[in-house]
Amino acid sequence: MHTIKQIITTVFFVVLLWAQTPFTLINPTYLGNEKRNYYGNKAPDRLDIIWKIPLGEGITKIGQKEHIWKGSGWTGQPLMVEENDTLFLIQGSFDHHLKKIYAANGDIKWKYKFPDAIKGTGTLWAPPGTKDKKHQLMIIQGSRRGPKYSTWSSHLYPLRAISYVTGEEIWRYHVRRGASYSVDVDGSALLVDDIVYLGLENGYFVVFDPSPENTEVYREYRRPLTREKHPLFEEADKILHGQNLITESSPSRVGNHIYIVAGSGHIYGYNLTTREIDWDFYVGADMDGSPTVTYDNCILVSVEKEYIDGKGGVFKLDPSKPADSSCVVWYFPTENDTNNKTIWEGGVIGSASVNDLTRPSYMPHLAGFSAIDGYFYLVEHDKLDTLKVWGPNRKYRYSTPKFVASRWVGPGISTPLFVGNRMVVASYSGISLFEYMPDNKITRLQRRYIGSVEATPFVFNKRIYVGSRDGYLYCLGETEE
């Protein structure tokens, strides 16, 4: 069992800066912390629209064709900061801007323009000991590359650090084209001892010091220096995947290892002691979700139905074991998109989530995930069923977790959230609020259509904040009677 001190430290992942700074970080990175398993403190009873604001629209390129995207997309989770008793959101959007927003009413404090649409979620970081007010709190944020330049350009800076205080740029990081066709940045940075660890869509895992004091001047910008760069693919992957070797996931930490899911079909473990990748579980599928850490130090990994013979779904892996079939605790396959309602064939695109940190004592340890087949699935992630199923490559048969329930929510790639006994599930059919009652009874409290939602929400003080592809950022919750 967790001690009270551990719960306070881990659950809230609150970083209290030195006395002269007014910031409390409530949601400082995608899915809350380095384990990607914290989603908020208290869910509402209803999904009334408290406010909504336009996030705008912008041009982005897919291949050589220009598209206009509205609102926000995957992963797109709002960050949250309490500053002098006022709550602020940090939200990226498809209109190319990063915005600082008053959580109470949606008013915009400042916005900073990136070169392209912002899909991913940023990471907040407070440099230790800085005396420059602009540098007291930074947002490390990625974007798409920029429709103005080719992927081979030397002018690509899709990863940048922005001052939370002023909205000014601090530095920008050049992403160089490699074997992968993409140079975008969708993942969220993980900081360990004030060093950045991040997977890029060029197919590399990079390590660098983000401190403004340790940047160099390049052209008219400042840029951090790369300490390490590790490929997240093998030569053989180019045969199966071609140039689709991108990494879109965010890294997670278990002990002295950082785990990252690569689109090349691997789950890699990076050793913080040796500074090398020494764990490699191969699936072969295109995988985009971030690894979620469970209370028993395993990781949940979502699998898309692409490049594999079997079905996509979710793995629970024990990384303390060798990176072969022996590390598989269970596999839960999901069905394919038989109605062709999405661009994906099937499986799970977004991350799985767990209720380990905020569950009431009467609830089992649950994992939840939204699949392309249109269902939201609930399983007990630490209990096994007697059923055996084929893995994604139909090479091994694996155990399955104890099934709890499934509910139709429509195809989705957003990560569902557990907050207490509530579950917030967004999809292309809107957003649903579920409640778990004893004896595995799952009740849908309300469903609201707010457009197609790819982004992951965040929940705080009975408010749900989430962006939609209809062009708006929503605040949902309980209006006064």
Beta strands, then each sheet from edge to edge (+ up, - down):
strand 1: 23-27
strand 2: 48-54
strand 3: 57-62
strand 4: 65-70
strand 5: 79-83
strand 6: 86-92
strand 7: 97-102
strand 8: 108-113
strand 9: 123-125
strand 10: 138-142
strand 11: 159-163
strand 12: 169-173
strand 13: 190-192
strand 14: 195-199
strand 15: 204-208
strand 16: 216-218
strand 17: 221-223
strand 18: 226-231
strand 19: 252-254
strand 20: 257-261
strand 21: 266-271
strand 22: 276-282
strand 23: 292-293
strand 24: 299-303
strand 25: 313-317
strand 26: 328-333
strand 27: 353-354
strand 28: 366-370
strand 29: 375-390
strand 30: 397-408
strand 31: 417-419
strand 32: 422-427
strand 33: 430-437
strand 34: 441-448
strand 35: 458-460
strand 36: 463-467
strand 37: 472-477
sheet 1: 1+ 5- 6+ 7- 8+
sheet 2: 2+ 37- 36+ 35-
sheet 3: 3+ 4-
sheet 4: 9+ 10- 11+ 12-
sheet 5: 13+ 14- 15+ 18-
sheet 6: 16+ 17-
sheet 7: 19+ 20- 21+ 22-
sheet 8: 23+ 24- 25+ 26-
sheet 9: 27+ 28- 29+ 30-
sheet 10: 31+ 32- 33+ 34-
end
